[in-house]
Amino acid sequence: MSSPISKDYTPPIDAFRWCKNGMMPDVRLVNQLVAANNRMHAYRKKTVFNIWALSSTNGVKHRFHFRSGEGTQLLVFRYGVAPAFHAATTPLVTFTITPSGGSPASAYASFGSANYGTLTPDVIQWGKRAFSISPNIAYEVSVTTADEANLVALTAFEVGYHDLTTDVDGFIAPTSTYGQIDDAARQTMLLTLATAWKHNGAHLYNWSCNGTAKTITGATWTNPIDATTAVASTSAGVILGDALLEPYGRRSASTYMTLCAYGQVTGGAGTGEVRMFTDYGGASPTLCSVTGIGTTLQWYTSNQIFGAGNFAPDEFTKVDLQHRMNGAGTLNLYAVSLYLYET
């Protein structure tokens, strides 16, 4: 499987060729900047989900939450489906995507109805499903299997516009070779780059429980993956700090991120809480958190500000997912997603 990243890179621009010795930049330089801006706006997209797993149990296999970036036109799923482990009538994989406040849309994949024995790559069906999406919108996604459909690999990524024109928000038309440099063109370039920085941030983390919720009743922060209570080299977690977030840490302003948790509280009036907890050795090592998870089964989201008085991205490396109850009841946690986003 592949992600369309070959168009990400543009030739380097030699600014000193056009701006040296006190010269004002001419149209030739501006057109190079415009071309790089348009190319980035059209092609620089992100992967929002990626997993390799072998399982033929029925139900919701994967669930995640993401926000589409600027200039995004499609969400594409690349998947691998192996024959069902046992005979079944119609092994089926259902991909469902729901925009915030909108109606769900679904697509389907099916492969085989008999036991093929040993699983090898030559009996895996590799396929593609795509959904039209709009830029800068929050989406919920679930992937469900039925009749022992055997989903073995899945990745989901954004795709931009194949043809970027003035009909696309953020497009800048190049000017003639010896034409004037308009203030509007320079302003649009800056605004487009600022918007792309805010809305095209990396999708950092996904976790889902393969259908059966991870539950907790106590007030001790606990890792839902391995039941540990402290971040250590041996606990289940991910590398998020250091190099991954470092480019965002170079800004003087804060870094913004959104943490999303899908779950509900049952059997009590308390609320559930989820956090991403780091191995930072100083005070307040929490990267981000969601509180107030109630009795309704849904996505709970919280926009977080990281930086500006907190520890820097190069001061921590490992992050563990943790959850707990605040009050009476049981927190049923099904999925968590984390991504960079700024309004």
N, C-alpha and C positions, 0 to 999 in steps of 0.2 A: 504494500500500500504506500501511497505517496501523497504529499501535500504540495499544492502549487506554489512553491517558493522560488522557483527559478527566475521569476521576474522581479524579485525584490531589489536587486542591486542595479544601480545606475552607474555609468562611467564617472570617475572623479572629475570635478570641475576645478579648473586651474584659475582661481579668482585673480591671482597676480598678473595673469596674462592680459586681463582687461582693466585692472584697477591700479596698476603700479604707477609710481612717480606722480602721485597726486591726481591721476586722471579719474574722472567720474566714470562709473560703470556704464557701458553702452548696451545697446539692444541685444547684441550677440550674447553677452553674459546673462542678461535677464531672460532671454529665451531658453538658455540652458537650465537656469533655475526653474523656469516655468515647466519645462519638460520633466525635470526630476520631481517637481511637486506633483504634477499630474500622474506620473508613473507610480509614485508612492501611494497616491490617493486611490488609484485603480487596483493595484496589485498587492500592496502590503497588508495581508490579512493574518488571522491567527487561527491556530488549532485550539478547539475548546474541549475536546474529549479524545482520549486515546487509551485503549486497553487491549490486553491479550489474555483471554481466560477461557477455560474449557468447562462447560457445564450444560446439562440438558434438562435441568429442572424447569418446570413451568412457572410463569409469573413475571413480575417486573425484574429484569436483570440489571438494568442500569438506569440511573436518573441523574440529571444535572441541570443546572441553572446557568445561563450566560447572558451577556449583553452584546448585541451585534455592534460592530465597529462602523466608522464612517466609510461611505462608498461601498458597503456590502450589499450584494444582490442575492446570494444563495447560501444556504447551509447544506453542505454535502456530506453524506455518510458513505464511507468505504467500509465494507464488512466482509467477513469470511464466515460462511455457514457450512458446517459438516453434516453428513447424513445423521438422522436421529439414531440414538443408541438402540431403540427398540421400534418395532413396527408401530406405525401410527397413521391415521387417516390423512391429515394435512398439517405436517410440521410447519409452523408459521412464526415469523419474526415481524413484529409491528413496531414501526418507528412513529412516534407521536410528538409533535411540537406545538406549543401553545404560546402565543404572544401575550404579554401582560394585558389583562383586560379583554382579550379576544377569544376567538373560538379555535379549538384544536384542529389540526390537520394530520392525516396519517398516511403512511406508505407501508408496503408489505414486501416480504421476501420469504421464499419457501424453497426447500431442497430435500428431496429424498423422503422415503417412507419406510425404509427397512434398515436392519442392522448390517452395516458394512464391515464390522469387525475393526481391525486395527486402523487408527486414524493416520492418514498420510496426506501430504499436501496435494497429491493428484486427485483426491476425492473431496477437496474443499471447493466450494463455489465462492469465488470472489465477485462481489457485486457493488453497485452504486445506487444510492437513492438521494434525491435532492429536493429541497424545499425553497420556495421563494420567500425571502425575508426582507425586512426594511431596516435601514441603518438606525443605530442608536435606540434599539428597543430591547427590553428584557424578555427572554424566552425561557419557558420550562420545557424540558425534553425527557421523555421516558422511552425505554426500549423493552418490549415485552415479548416473551416466547410462549408458544402454546403447542400442545401435542408433542412435547419433547424435542422441539426444534433446537439444534445444537449450534448456538452462536459462539464462535471461537475467537473472533477478533473484530474490533470496531474502532474507527476513528472518525471524528467529525470536525470539519473545518469550514471557514468562511471562504467565499469566492466573490471577487469584485466584478466590475463591469468589463466586458470584453472590448467595448467601444466607449471611450470617455468623450462626451460632447458637452456643449453648453447646457444641455438638459439635466446634467448631473451636478448636484450641489457641490461646489468646491472646485469645479473645473476652471482653468484659466486659459484663455485663448492667447497663443503667441502673437506677437506683433510683427510687422514687416521688418526687413533687415535694417533699414535706416529710419524706422518710425520712432515715434515718441514713446517714452516710458511713462505710463499713466500711474498716478497715485493709487487708483483703484486696483491696478494689477498688483502693486507692491503690498497694499493692504490685504487683498484677498490671499496672497501667498502666506502672509503672517497669520491671518485668521485660520486658514486651512491647516497649517502646520500645528497651530495651537489646539485646534479641534481634534486633529489626529492624535496628538499626544494625550489628550484627555480621554478620548473614547476608544482608542485602539490599543489600550494597554493589555499586557499579557493576561491570559487565563491561567491562574497559578495552581489550582488544586481542585480535584474532584474525588469524592468518596461516596460509594453507595453500598448498601448491605445485601444486595442480591435477593431482595424480596422480603426477608425476615428482619424485623426491626431489632436494633440493639437497644436494650432497655436498661434503665437505672432508676433507683428509688432514693438513693442516698445523696447527701450534700457534698461528698468528696469528689473533686474533679478526677475523672477516670477516663482513660483512653478506651473508646468503644471497640478498637481493633484487637488489642491484646490485654486489656484490663489493667495496665500499668497506671501509676499515679504520678510519675515524674518523668521528665524528658531526660533520656539517656541514650548512649550510643546503641543500646540493645532494644530500646522501645520502638514500637511501630510509628514511623513518622516520615517526613519528607525534608529535603534540602531546599529551603526557600531563600535564606539569607545569603550574605556574601555576594557572589558574582551575579546572581539572578536579579536581585533588586537594586544592585549597586548603581546602575544608570539613573534610576529614579531618585536615589539618595543624593545625587550630585546637585539637585535643585536646592535653592535656598528656601523654596516653599515646601509645604507638606506633600506627602504622597497619599492619594485617596484610594481606598479599596472597598469592595463590597463582599461581605460574608453572607452566605445563604444557607439555611438549614431547613430540611423537609422533615416534619415530624409532628407529634401531638402529645399531649399529656392525658392520661386516663387514670381513673380511680382516685381523684383528689382535686383540690382547689389550688394546688401550687402551680408554679411555672417552671418550664425547662430552660436550661441555659447551655450554650455551646461556645467554645472558644478555640482559637489556635494559639498554642502556648509554646514559647521559644526556649532555647537554651541560653539566653542572655543572662549573665551573672549578676546584673544590677537589679534595681528596684523595678517593679511592674513589668515583668517580661511578657505580658500578654500582647500578642500581635493584633488581634481583633476578636470580637465576641458578638454573639446574638443572645439577647435575653427576652423574656416574656413569651416563650413558646406556650401556647394555650391548648385548649381542648379540640380546636379545629385542625384537621389534618391538611396542611398546606405548607407552602414555602414561606419561611420567615426570613426577612432580609434586614441587614443593618449596614449603612454606609459608615465607614471608619476613616479616621484621619491618622496617618502614621507619619512620624517625624515631628518637627516643631516642638522640641522639648523631650521627645522620646528617644530611645536608643536608635542608632543608625543601622542601616542594612548590613554594614560590614562588622557589626558587633554581635551578630548571632548567625548561626548556620542552620541548625535543625529545628523543625517545628512539628509538634504533635497535636492531633485533634483530641479534644477532651469534652466531656459533657457531664452534667449533674442536674439534680432536682433542687429547686428552691421552694421548699414547703412540701405538703403532702401530695402523693400521687406517683405515677410512673411516667418517665419520659421515654417515648418510643421514637428513636432516631433512625431515619431511613437513608438520608443523603445529605451531603454538604458540598458546596462549591464556593470558591474564592477567586475573585478576579480584580484587576486594577481598573478603576473607573473614576472619573472626575466630572462633575456637572459643569 
